[in-house]
Amino acid sequence: MEQLQEVAQSLLGAGREDLSLGQMAARAVLVYLAALAMVRWGEKRFMGKNTAFDVILGVILGSVVSRAVNSTPDILPTLGAGFVLVAMHWSFASLAFRSDRFGNVVKGTTRVLVKDGQIDWDQMRRSNMSRDDLLGALRSEGVQEPKEVAEARLERSGDVSVVKVTSGPQILEATLEGGTLTVRIKME
């Protein structure tokens, strides 16, 4: 055990405030591998575009593991804290999967901004979203006007999802001749 401590002191600068370039490089390699393990264990979810719940973990985890490279004398407790954060995030995500109520607490809820072409100004105000913000989000989905929208929601991730109004088949003409019904339909 003493030999392991001596190796950790010489290679990683364990317990020392002043680190050499080689010790910082060795720590960087160890922290990189540990962070990679954390991300793999955390299912990479928090690295994608998701909710604030996921982004918070990314920010805090980055802060914690960066300390292990250059500013914490004891590297293992710092990396341990990173694994605890990932475990907590994974546990919360698992609970949120099983309980909608808990999911709404930690991830937030969606808001309907447009319903049947009508803008819900109360939801827009609660979301701090201007008309120009909404129109920009609609344009990015290929919609020019709110009247073309069946429903637009502000999702937990901050994205606006849009369901366009779809018009079904239209009967253009129907004729009955000699017991035969002929129907012209326009499909969109």
Buried (B, 14 or more C-beta within 10 A) or exposed (E): EEEEEEEBEBEBBBEEEEBEEEBBEBBBEBBEEBBEBBBEEBEEBBBEEBBEBBBBBBEBBEEBBBBBBEEBBBBBEBBBBBBEBBEEBBEBBEBBEEEEEBBEBBBBEBBEBBBEBEBBEEBBEEBEBEEEBBBEBBEEBEBEEBEBBEBBBBBBBEEBBBEBEEEEEEEEEEEEEEEEEEEEEEEE
